[in-house]
Amino acid sequence: MSDERLAHLEARYLWLERHVAGQDKAMADMGDEIRKLRREMESFRERIRVSDAAGGAEEPEEPPPPHY
């Protein structure tokens, strides 16, 4: 194997290592964001449940028109 070919392969390998490391970080960041969003969504669901249980859900004042 020539020195030039070996240097080319080493450069590609280093690029791939950096690329994989970047992808790993991006995946970890996305996982953190998903966990955060799930916690927020559960908090909103709980607030809605509490509001509904406390009579926060209001009934319409009049029935919808017949064409509904």
TORLUM-490904 format. One record per atom (N, C-alpha, C): residue in three letters; chain; residue number from 1; x, y, z. Coordinates in pm, 1 decimal, always signed. Layout:
N
rec aa: ALA&ch: A&i: NUM&xx: X&yy: Y&zz: Z
...
This chain:
68
rec aa: MET&ch: A&i: 1&xx: +85.7&yy: -117.2&zz: +0.0
rec aa: MET&ch: A&i: 1&xx: +0.0&yy: +0.0&zz: +0.0
rec aa: MET&ch: A&i: 1&xx: +90.5&yy: +123.8&zz: +0.0
rec aa: SER&ch: A&i: 2&xx: +57.4&yy: +217.2&zz: -85.0
rec aa: SER&ch: A&i: 2&xx: +140.8&yy: +337.1&zz: -94.4
rec aa: SER&ch: A&i: 2&xx: +115.3&yy: +430.7&zz: +23.6
rec aa: ASP&ch: A&i: 3&xx: +214.9&yy: +514.3&zz: +49.5
rec aa: ASP&ch: A&i: 3&xx: +202.7&yy: +611.3&zz: +158.9
rec aa: ASP&ch: A&i: 3&xx: +88.5&yy: +709.2&zz: +133.2
rec aa: GLU&ch: A&i: 4&xx: +71.8&yy: +745.2&zz: +7.5
rec aa: GLU&ch: A&i: 4&xx: -35.8&yy: +839.7&zz: -27.7
rec aa: GLU&ch: A&i: 4&xx: -172.4&yy: +778.1&zz: -0.4
rec aa: ARG&ch: A&i: 5&xx: -189.3&yy: +652.2&zz: -38.3
rec aa: ARG&ch: A&i: 5&xx: -317.0&yy: +583.7&zz: -14.7
rec aa: ARG&ch: A&i: 5&xx: -341.3&yy: +567.3&zz: +135.3
rec aa: LEU&ch: A&i: 6&xx: -239.5&yy: +532.4&zz: +210.6
rec aa: LEU&ch: A&i: 6&xx: -251.8&yy: +516.7&zz: +354.8
rec aa: LEU&ch: A&i: 6&xx: -290.4&yy: +650.0&zz: +420.5
rec aa: ALA&ch: A&i: 7&xx: -227.8&yy: +758.4&zz: +377.4
rec aa: ALA&ch: A&i: 7&xx: -259.9&yy: +890.9&zz: +431.6
rec aa: ALA&ch: A&i: 7&xx: -404.5&yy: +927.5&zz: +399.6
rec aa: HIS&ch: A&i: 8&xx: -450.0&yy: +894.1&zz: +278.7
rec aa: HIS&ch: A&i: 8&xx: -588.5&yy: +922.3&zz: +239.2
rec aa: HIS&ch: A&i: 8&xx: -685.3&yy: +843.5&zz: +327.9
rec aa: LEU&ch: A&i: 9&xx: -657.5&yy: +715.3&zz: +349.4
rec aa: LEU&ch: A&i: 9&xx: -743.6&yy: +633.1&zz: +433.9
rec aa: LEU&ch: A&i: 9&xx: -744.5&yy: +682.3&zz: +578.6
rec aa: GLU&ch: A&i: 10&xx: -628.9&yy: +723.6&zz: +628.6
rec aa: GLU&ch: A&i: 10&xx: -622.8&yy: +776.4&zz: +764.3
rec aa: GLU&ch: A&i: 10&xx: -705.2&yy: +904.2&zz: +776.4
rec aa: ALA&ch: A&i: 11&xx: -698.1&yy: +989.6&zz: +677.3
rec aa: ALA&ch: A&i: 11&xx: -775.6&yy: +1114.3&zz: +679.2
rec aa: ALA&ch: A&i: 11&xx: -924.7&yy: +1083.7&zz: +677.2
rec aa: ARG&ch: A&i: 12&xx: -966.7&yy: +988.9&zz: +595.2
rec aa: ARG&ch: A&i: 12&xx: -1108.6&yy: +951.2&zz: +589.9
rec aa: ARG&ch: A&i: 12&xx: -1153.6&yy: +891.5&zz: +723.0
rec aa: TYR&ch: A&i: 13&xx: -1068.8&yy: +809.3&zz: +782.8
rec aa: TYR&ch: A&i: 13&xx: -1099.9&yy: +748.5&zz: +911.7
rec aa: TYR&ch: A&i: 13&xx: -1117.5&yy: +855.5&zz: +1020.0
rec aa: LEU&ch: A&i: 14&xx: -1029.3&yy: +952.0&zz: +1023.4
rec aa: LEU&ch: A&i: 14&xx: -1040.4&yy: +1059.4&zz: +1122.1
rec aa: LEU&ch: A&i: 14&xx: -1167.7&yy: +1140.2&zz: +1101.1
rec aa: TRP&ch: A&i: 15&xx: -1201.2&yy: +1167.4&zz: +974.3
rec aa: TRP&ch: A&i: 15&xx: -1324.4&yy: +1241.2&zz: +944.5
rec aa: TRP&ch: A&i: 15&xx: -1444.6&yy: +1161.8&zz: +994.4
rec aa: LEU&ch: A&i: 16&xx: -1445.0&yy: +1030.7&zz: +967.1
rec aa: LEU&ch: A&i: 16&xx: -1556.7&yy: +946.8&zz: +1011.2
rec aa: LEU&ch: A&i: 16&xx: -1566.0&yy: +942.5&zz: +1163.5
rec aa: GLU&ch: A&i: 17&xx: -1453.6&yy: +936.8&zz: +1232.4
rec aa: GLU&ch: A&i: 17&xx: -1456.4&yy: +938.8&zz: +1378.4
rec aa: GLU&ch: A&i: 17&xx: -1520.2&yy: +1066.7&zz: +1430.8
rec aa: ARG&ch: A&i: 18&xx: -1481.7&yy: +1179.7&zz: +1373.2
rec aa: ARG&ch: A&i: 18&xx: -1540.6&yy: +1307.7&zz: +1416.0
rec aa: ARG&ch: A&i: 18&xx: -1689.2&yy: +1312.0&zz: +1383.5
rec aa: HIS&ch: A&i: 19&xx: -1724.5&yy: +1261.1&zz: +1267.5
rec aa: HIS&ch: A&i: 19&xx: -1864.4&yy: +1260.7&zz: +1225.8
rec aa: HIS&ch: A&i: 19&xx: -1948.5&yy: +1175.1&zz: +1321.7
rec aa: VAL&ch: A&i: 20&xx: -1900.9&yy: +1057.0&zz: +1353.8
rec aa: VAL&ch: A&i: 20&xx: -1973.2&yy: +968.2&zz: +1445.0
rec aa: VAL&ch: A&i: 20&xx: -1984.2&yy: +1032.8&zz: +1583.3
rec aa: ALA&ch: A&i: 21&xx: -1878.1&yy: +1095.1&zz: +1630.8
rec aa: ALA&ch: A&i: 21&xx: -1882.9&yy: +1162.1&zz: +1760.5
rec aa: ALA&ch: A&i: 21&xx: -1987.3&yy: +1273.8&zz: +1759.1
rec aa: GLY&ch: A&i: 22&xx: -1993.4&yy: +1347.9&zz: +1648.9
rec aa: GLY&ch: A&i: 22&xx: -2093.8&yy: +1454.0&zz: +1636.6
rec aa: GLY&ch: A&i: 22&xx: -2234.9&yy: +1398.5&zz: +1634.5
rec aa: GLN&ch: A&i: 23&xx: -2253.5&yy: +1286.4&zz: +1564.1
rec aa: GLN&ch: A&i: 23&xx: -2384.8&yy: +1222.8&zz: +1559.4
rec aa: GLN&ch: A&i: 23&xx: -2424.5&yy: +1170.6&zz: +1697.4
rec aa: ASP&ch: A&i: 24&xx: -2329.2&yy: +1112.6&zz: +1769.5
rec aa: ASP&ch: A&i: 24&xx: -2357.6&yy: +1064.2&zz: +1904.7
rec aa: ASP&ch: A&i: 24&xx: -2402.2&yy: +1179.1&zz: +1995.0
rec aa: LYS&ch: A&i: 25&xx: -2334.8&yy: +1291.8&zz: +1986.2
rec aa: LYS&ch: A&i: 25&xx: -2371.7&yy: +1407.9&zz: +2067.9
rec aa: LYS&ch: A&i: 25&xx: -2510.6&yy: +1457.6&zz: +2029.9
rec aa: ALA&ch: A&i: 26&xx: -2537.4&yy: +1463.5&zz: +1899.4
rec aa: ALA&ch: A&i: 26&xx: -2669.0&yy: +1509.9&zz: +1853.6
rec aa: ALA&ch: A&i: 26&xx: -2779.1&yy: +1417.0&zz: +1904.0
rec aa: MET&ch: A&i: 27&xx: -2754.9&yy: +1286.6&zz: +1899.2
rec aa: MET&ch: A&i: 27&xx: -2855.0&yy: +1191.4&zz: +1947.0
rec aa: MET&ch: A&i: 27&xx: -2876.1&yy: +1206.7&zz: +2098.0
rec aa: ALA&ch: A&i: 28&xx: -2770.2&yy: +1225.8&zz: +2172.5
rec aa: ALA&ch: A&i: 28&xx: -2782.6&yy: +1245.0&zz: +2317.4
rec aa: ALA&ch: A&i: 28&xx: -2859.9&yy: +1373.4&zz: +2346.9
rec aa: ASP&ch: A&i: 29&xx: -2830.6&yy: +1481.2&zz: +2273.4
rec aa: ASP&ch: A&i: 29&xx: -2902.0&yy: +1607.4&zz: +2292.5
rec aa: ASP&ch: A&i: 29&xx: -3050.1&yy: +1591.2&zz: +2261.0
rec aa: MET&ch: A&i: 30&xx: -3081.8&yy: +1519.6&zz: +2153.1
rec aa: MET&ch: A&i: 30&xx: -3222.2&yy: +1497.6&zz: +2117.2
rec aa: MET&ch: A&i: 30&xx: -3292.9&yy: +1414.4&zz: +2223.7
rec aa: GLY&ch: A&i: 31&xx: -3223.5&yy: +1314.9&zz: +2278.2
rec aa: GLY&ch: A&i: 31&xx: -3283.1&yy: +1235.0&zz: +2385.4
rec aa: GLY&ch: A&i: 31&xx: -3314.9&yy: +1320.6&zz: +2506.9
rec aa: ASP&ch: A&i: 32&xx: -3222.9&yy: +1410.2&zz: +2541.5
rec aa: ASP&ch: A&i: 32&xx: -3247.3&yy: +1502.1&zz: +2653.9
rec aa: ASP&ch: A&i: 32&xx: -3368.0&yy: +1590.4&zz: +2626.2
rec aa: GLU&ch: A&i: 33&xx: -3376.9&yy: +1641.7&zz: +2504.9
rec aa: GLU&ch: A&i: 33&xx: -3488.5&yy: +1729.2&zz: +2467.8
rec aa: GLU&ch: A&i: 33&xx: -3621.1&yy: +1652.9&zz: +2471.1
rec aa: ILE&ch: A&i: 34&xx: -3620.7&yy: +1530.0&zz: +2423.4
rec aa: ILE&ch: A&i: 34&xx: -3742.8&yy: +1449.1&zz: +2425.6
rec aa: ILE&ch: A&i: 34&xx: -3786.7&yy: +1424.3&zz: +2569.0
rec aa: ARG&ch: A&i: 35&xx: -3692.0&yy: +1389.8&zz: +2657.9
rec aa: ARG&ch: A&i: 35&xx: -3728.0&yy: +1369.3&zz: +2798.4
rec aa: ARG&ch: A&i: 35&xx: -3786.6&yy: +1496.3&zz: +2859.5
rec aa: LYS&ch: A&i: 36&xx: -3727.8&yy: +1611.2&zz: +2827.6
rec aa: LYS&ch: A&i: 36&xx: -3777.8&yy: +1739.2&zz: +2879.4
rec aa: LYS&ch: A&i: 36&xx: -3920.1&yy: +1765.5&zz: +2828.1
rec aa: LEU&ch: A&i: 37&xx: -3942.5&yy: +1742.9&zz: +2699.6
rec aa: LEU&ch: A&i: 37&xx: -4075.0&yy: +1766.3&zz: +2642.1
rec aa: LEU&ch: A&i: 37&xx: -4178.8&yy: +1670.2&zz: +2699.6
rec aa: ARG&ch: A&i: 38&xx: -4139.7&yy: +1546.4&zz: +2724.8
rec aa: ARG&ch: A&i: 38&xx: -4232.7&yy: +1450.9&zz: +2785.8
rec aa: ARG&ch: A&i: 38&xx: -4272.0&yy: +1495.6&zz: +2926.0
rec aa: ARG&ch: A&i: 39&xx: -4174.7&yy: +1544.7&zz: +3003.7
rec aa: ARG&ch: A&i: 39&xx: -4206.9&yy: +1594.6&zz: +3139.1
rec aa: ARG&ch: A&i: 39&xx: -4303.3&yy: +1713.1&zz: +3130.6
rec aa: GLU&ch: A&i: 40&xx: -4276.7&yy: +1805.3&zz: +3037.0
rec aa: GLU&ch: A&i: 40&xx: -4365.9&yy: +1920.9&zz: +3021.5
rec aa: GLU&ch: A&i: 40&xx: -4505.4&yy: +1876.4&zz: +2979.6
rec aa: MET&ch: A&i: 41&xx: -4514.6&yy: +1781.5&zz: +2888.1
rec aa: MET&ch: A&i: 41&xx: -4644.5&yy: +1734.7&zz: +2841.5
rec aa: MET&ch: A&i: 41&xx: -4721.3&yy: +1668.7&zz: +2956.2
rec aa: GLU&ch: A&i: 42&xx: -4651.8&yy: +1588.5&zz: +3037.3
rec aa: GLU&ch: A&i: 42&xx: -4717.7&yy: +1525.4&zz: +3151.3
rec aa: GLU&ch: A&i: 42&xx: -4764.2&yy: +1631.2&zz: +3251.1
rec aa: SER&ch: A&i: 43&xx: -4685.1&yy: +1736.8&zz: +3269.6
rec aa: SER&ch: A&i: 43&xx: -4725.2&yy: +1845.0&zz: +3358.1
rec aa: SER&ch: A&i: 43&xx: -4852.6&yy: +1913.5&zz: +3306.2
rec aa: PHE&ch: A&i: 44&xx: -4858.0&yy: +1937.0&zz: +3175.4
rec aa: PHE&ch: A&i: 44&xx: -4977.7&yy: +1998.3&zz: +3117.1
rec aa: PHE&ch: A&i: 44&xx: -5098.9&yy: +1906.6&zz: +3131.7
rec aa: ARG&ch: A&i: 45&xx: -5078.5&yy: +1778.2&zz: +3109.3
rec aa: ARG&ch: A&i: 45&xx: -5189.6&yy: +1683.3&zz: +3124.7
rec aa: ARG&ch: A&i: 45&xx: -5241.2&yy: +1684.5&zz: +3267.8
rec aa: GLU&ch: A&i: 46&xx: -5149.3&yy: +1687.0&zz: +3363.7
rec aa: GLU&ch: A&i: 46&xx: -5189.2&yy: +1689.8&zz: +3504.3
rec aa: GLU&ch: A&i: 46&xx: -5266.4&yy: +1817.9&zz: +3536.0
rec aa: ARG&ch: A&i: 47&xx: -5219.3&yy: +1929.7&zz: +3484.3
rec aa: ARG&ch: A&i: 47&xx: -5290.3&yy: +2057.0&zz: +3507.4
rec aa: ARG&ch: A&i: 47&xx: -5430.2&yy: +2052.1&zz: +3448.2
rec aa: ILE&ch: A&i: 48&xx: -5445.8&yy: +1989.9&zz: +3332.1
rec aa: ILE&ch: A&i: 48&xx: -5578.2&yy: +1978.0&zz: +3269.6
rec aa: ILE&ch: A&i: 48&xx: -5667.4&yy: +1887.6&zz: +3354.0
rec aa: ARG&ch: A&i: 49&xx: -5611.2&yy: +1775.2&zz: +3402.5
rec aa: ARG&ch: A&i: 49&xx: -5690.2&yy: +1685.2&zz: +3488.1
rec aa: ARG&ch: A&i: 49&xx: -5737.5&yy: +1757.1&zz: +3613.8
rec aa: VAL&ch: A&i: 50&xx: -5647.7&yy: +1830.8&zz: +3677.5
rec aa: VAL&ch: A&i: 50&xx: -5682.6&yy: +1903.6&zz: +3799.5
rec aa: VAL&ch: A&i: 50&xx: -5789.0&yy: +2009.2&zz: +3768.2
rec aa: SER&ch: A&i: 51&xx: -5771.9&yy: +2078.7&zz: +3658.6
rec aa: SER&ch: A&i: 51&xx: -5868.2&yy: +2182.8&zz: +3620.0
rec aa: SER&ch: A&i: 51&xx: -6004.7&yy: +2121.9&zz: +3591.6
rec aa: ASP&ch: A&i: 52&xx: -6006.8&yy: +2009.8&zz: +3519.8
rec aa: ASP&ch: A&i: 52&xx: -6134.1&yy: +1944.2&zz: +3489.0
rec aa: ASP&ch: A&i: 52&xx: -6200.5&yy: +1892.4&zz: +3615.9
rec aa: ALA&ch: A&i: 53&xx: -6121.2&yy: +1836.7&zz: +3707.5
rec aa: ALA&ch: A&i: 53&xx: -6177.0&yy: +1783.7&zz: +3832.1
rec aa: ALA&ch: A&i: 53&xx: -6230.2&yy: +1895.5&zz: +3920.5
rec aa: ALA&ch: A&i: 54&xx: -6173.4&yy: +2014.0&zz: +3910.6
rec aa: ALA&ch: A&i: 54&xx: -6216.8&yy: +2126.7&zz: +3992.5
rec aa: ALA&ch: A&i: 54&xx: -6331.8&yy: +2203.5&zz: +3928.3
rec aa: GLY&ch: A&i: 55&xx: -6386.2&yy: +2150.4&zz: +3820.7
rec aa: GLY&ch: A&i: 55&xx: -6497.0&yy: +2218.1&zz: +3754.6
rec aa: GLY&ch: A&i: 55&xx: -6450.9&yy: +2322.1&zz: +3655.5
rec aa: GLY&ch: A&i: 56&xx: -6328.5&yy: +2315.0&zz: +3614.4
rec aa: GLY&ch: A&i: 56&xx: -6274.9&yy: +2412.0&zz: +3519.2
rec aa: GLY&ch: A&i: 56&xx: -6328.4&yy: +2393.7&zz: +3378.8
rec aa: ALA&ch: A&i: 57&xx: -6375.0&yy: +2273.3&zz: +3349.0
rec aa: ALA&ch: A&i: 57&xx: -6430.4&yy: +2249.8&zz: +3214.9
rec aa: ALA&ch: A&i: 57&xx: -6571.1&yy: +2305.6&zz: +3212.8
rec aa: GLU&ch: A&i: 58&xx: -6592.3&yy: +2404.6&zz: +3133.7
rec aa: GLU&ch: A&i: 58&xx: -6721.7&yy: +2471.1&zz: +3129.6
rec aa: GLU&ch: A&i: 58&xx: -6806.7&yy: +2410.6&zz: +3018.8
rec aa: GLU&ch: A&i: 59&xx: -6934.0&yy: +2394.4&zz: +3049.5
rec aa: GLU&ch: A&i: 59&xx: -7029.4&yy: +2347.2&zz: +2950.9
rec aa: GLU&ch: A&i: 59&xx: -7069.6&yy: +2466.0&zz: +2862.9
rec aa: PRO&ch: A&i: 60&xx: -7099.9&yy: +2440.6&zz: +2738.4
rec aa: PRO&ch: A&i: 60&xx: -7146.9&yy: +2551.4&zz: +2653.1
rec aa: PRO&ch: A&i: 60&xx: -7275.9&yy: +2610.0&zz: +2711.0
rec aa: GLU&ch: A&i: 61&xx: -7291.0&yy: +2741.1&zz: +2696.5
rec aa: GLU&ch: A&i: 61&xx: -7408.7&yy: +2807.6&zz: +2753.7
rec aa: GLU&ch: A&i: 61&xx: -7537.3&yy: +2769.8&zz: +2682.4
rec aa: GLU&ch: A&i: 62&xx: -7530.1&yy: +2743.6&zz: +2554.2
rec aa: GLU&ch: A&i: 62&xx: -7649.0&yy: +2703.7&zz: +2481.0
rec aa: GLU&ch: A&i: 62&xx: -7611.7&yy: +2589.1&zz: +2388.0
rec aa: PRO&ch: A&i: 63&xx: -7707.0&yy: +2506.3&zz: +2353.5
rec aa: PRO&ch: A&i: 63&xx: -7675.4&yy: +2392.5&zz: +2266.2
rec aa: PRO&ch: A&i: 63&xx: -7636.2&yy: +2441.0&zz: +2126.7
rec aa: PRO&ch: A&i: 64&xx: -7559.0&yy: +2362.3&zz: +2054.7
rec aa: PRO&ch: A&i: 64&xx: -7520.2&yy: +2402.9&zz: +1919.7
rec aa: PRO&ch: A&i: 64&xx: -7641.0&yy: +2406.7&zz: +1827.6
rec aa: PRO&ch: A&i: 65&xx: -7632.5&yy: +2484.4&zz: +1722.1
rec aa: PRO&ch: A&i: 65&xx: -7744.0&yy: +2492.2&zz: +1627.5
rec aa: PRO&ch: A&i: 65&xx: -7773.9&yy: +2354.1&zz: +1565.7
rec aa: PRO&ch: A&i: 66&xx: -7894.4&yy: +2335.3&zz: +1514.6
rec aa: PRO&ch: A&i: 66&xx: -7934.5&yy: +2203.4&zz: +1461.9
rec aa: PRO&ch: A&i: 66&xx: -7846.9&yy: +2152.2&zz: +1345.6
rec aa: HIS&ch: A&i: 67&xx: -7786.3&yy: +2241.8&zz: +1270.6
rec aa: HIS&ch: A&i: 67&xx: -7705.7&yy: +2195.3&zz: +1156.6
rec aa: HIS&ch: A&i: 67&xx: -7572.5&yy: +2137.6&zz: +1200.2
rec aa: TYR&ch: A&i: 68&xx: -7539.9&yy: +2137.2&zz: +1330.3
rec aa: TYR&ch: A&i: 68&xx: -7416.5&yy: +2076.4&zz: +1380.2
rec aa: TYR&ch: A&i: 68&xx: -7448.6&yy: +1935.7&zz: +1407.5
